[in-house]
Amino acid sequence: MTLSEKDLQQISAKGISPEKLEQQLNDFKKGFPYLKLEGPAAIGKGIIAPNAEDAENYISKWNEYKAQGRRIVKFVPASGAASRMFKDMFSFANAEYDTPTTAFEKKYFDSIKDFAFYDALNCLLKEKTGKDIETLMNEGEYKCIAKAMLDKEGLNYGQLPKGLLLFHNYEDGARTPMEEHLVEAALYASSNGEADVHFTVSNEHLQLFKQKVAEKADKYAEKYGIKYNISFSEQKPSTDTVAANPDGTPFRNEDGSLLFRPGGHGALIENLNDIDADVIFVKNIDNVVPDNLKEETVEWKQIIAGVLIDLQQRAFAYLKAIDEGNYDREKLIEIIKFVQDDLCCRKNDIKELEDTELVIYLKNKLNRPIRIAGVVKNVGEPGGGPFLAYNPDGTYSLQILESSQIDKNNETYMKYFTEGTHFNPVDLVCAVKDYKGRPFDLTKFVDKNTGFISSKSKNGKELLALELPGLWNGAMSDWNTVFVEVPLGTFNPVKTVNDLLRPQHQA
């Protein structure tokens, strides 16, 4: 394609090269291959299910590691607006009827007093209308209540990010998910009396987040006797992707400029890469619980962090032995066993490798970032699942796959997907430095063939959107990955406003 001067200026301002743009347009034309699967992961096949004694050992290992004054960061993707959470309430606000009709609407209004934002909403309505929520409901003014929650002139929950909504009630006032993450950081991710928390946010919400931190952080610092280091970043404009017409040509706005869209959560690998840390916890903003239920979460976070440290220490010891030439045939067989059985990375023709090739192969597989992913038993929630999938180099290893990466016409693969026993709730602990203490360049471990294309529209015109390899899918494809079964109680996402009525969110 020929780029105009205006196009070149536009992409240059974003930090996107003409080659990168060309590559994205090629991706639209050729699409992305489905992954080749070996089978679903299961207990004993890539998923560890620690018993009580193991769990205790892992927690001790984690506490020993923390005591060494390591830099631990809690990384929380928090950039999305909460608009999807209120889809049903937007529908009601714009419906032709005035009283709650669907099961969702009835539940919302019947239980409205149980929402942590009830008091804030009630005060606002009294101020605006001179009436409280109860009076308004008795008068049939349901839409007035819904709009006051959603609209800009009200609480503005339809546009705010999830991280800043009131989720949980406490005696000393309601808390946002952002505050719950600060508490979590103090409980399992602090070292040397400090807790580092990093939020990825959108530009329009950055000031609001900073404001909320300024209001609240000192309260929790005092409560837990720690110092917080709280930082923020935004998705980089260079990770945006160009939109295309259905025929694969660039989609243009009415003024002739190219349309770019955010590249999805896979863009955050760049943000993760910028963080200086030994260990990074990754957890979604909406997966939090009140204090009375935190114990289980804290315990299991420490267990999976202990599994990480255990595997890392063993991998480092083997790398050191290889570096120093301190190995014989027996040692190499021990390392192969570790790579194949503990790190679950297998090469079918490994026996055919000459000694020198074998040592290079093992070193490459050991010297990679490591992530431990908590997985929960499958209860029909949407989310990616743990699988053994083939890599470009012919090995197969553990991956988190979304349904879009699986060929629906392959009966065997669909059977794998539907019969998978576990799924991934985005509960990751990552080690991102090598055995010499140098940070890995995480962008080098992305499988670029794992992006995906979706259909969208703008101003009534159809377009194709390109999503980068997902953060915990293709963006971490070339990491060492191990799964740990964690209890379902550690997974409590909030996808709709009524999810806040579940017992797990009622403090």
Phi, psi and omega in degrees: 000147178264127180264135177282169178301320180298318178300314183298321178295318182297314183287326179297320180298331179274347184083026180253130181277156176303325180296318180295319179298315179302315180301316180296318179294327175295322179301321178298319185288317185264343181071186182244139180289152171288158180279147175270127187252146172264333180152172177284150172287153179208172177303128182085352179229064180100343178247124177268137174239090187295138172277180187300320181293315178302315184301316180299316180297319180295320180297317179298318180301317180295316181295323176299317182297314180300324183294344179280005178073040180282159177268114182243132181236139173260118187252120187237108173293120186219031189271339187287147171285159184272012189305322181296331180296335185248020183308313182294325181284329172296317179301318181295316182300331182256007185285163179281340179266161187249345181248152181305127186241313182283163179301322181297312182297317181297317180298317181303308184285326179297328186249018190304329181292343183274352178283142181294338180271003185304312184298317180296319180292319181297314179300316182298315182293320178300320179295316186281320189247348184078005181233148176272176186299318182301313180299315181299320179294319179298331180269004178077017183270054184293321183294326178300321180291313181300316182293325179294331177284320189273320195281160179303322182286348181252227178286341179065028182295338179292340184242343182288159173284153181305324185301341185249010176273152177281117185259315191232140178271139172223163180300325182267018177118159183285152181243148173269162175303325180302318179294321179299323178292325177297318179297313179304317182301320180295328187276331181223351186238025179258154178211139180057033179073013178233148176233125179258124179233133180236125178251133169266126186227165175273157184303321184291341182255357187303312182297321180297318178297315181299320179299313181296320177298315180300325181286322196249332192301320183299323181301315183282328177299318180292315183300318185257002176063040180226167175255131178265138167245104186249127181229164182225153168213163177244158174301137182284139179303333181291348178265000175294155179239149182285146175269154182232156170286164179306336179272005176091356176280157184298137176279132181243146174288172182301331180274009177089353180283158178287143176267124175248149179230155176301143186278014180081182188292345177298337179298337186287352177299329177295317180294319179297322182294334182277354185270130178269104182205159173274317181227137179233126171270134177240126180207139183294152185298326188269359182265076181224158177228162176293168185304322185295345180245006187285338188306314182297315179301313183297316180301312186285332174297320180290324179296311183292330176292324177294321176299318180301310184295321179301310182293321180296316181299320180291318179298317180297320180297318179293320180296320179296317179299317179297314181302320184272002182067022187268059181210154172232187183303319181299316180297318180297321178296322177298318181292319178303315181300319180295314181296318185281317187269320185269321178266356175054042176242116188241145175234117188298327184256030185300329182295339183277352183284135171293160184307314182297315179299320182298315181297318179296316180300311183296319180298317180298320182286329180282324187271067181220159172301152179240141171226139172251127181246126172288134174235148180245158178300142184290118178238026176085006176286150178289147178156162180287158181242161178275123181226161167264118183232152180283143178259164180305334182271010176089350174282164168233146185210181184280134179221156171260120184246144170263160183299332182293343182269002185248134180289111183294340182273354179266107186302318182299315182294321179295324177296316176305314187292317184284333182264003179305135185274343186224162169221168188260119180268016186061074182223086190242146168234128189238140172249121193241017175240154180275183187289352175257009177082012179267140180291139172288149168273101189295338181291344181278353186248019181268137172267104186291348179275012185245019174288178171212160186248133178232159180267129178227183173215158175218128183049040177081357179261135179293144174212162175255136179245145182250122176259136178292160174310128186302152185305313182260007175255253185295335182291338179244023187301321186262025174269163165281126185235136172224142180256145175233130178287123178243156182294152180300333181296346179272001184236105184221063184290158177243102181264329177231161182300326181290343174300335180291349178272351178298149181308327183296343181248006178260102184294000000 
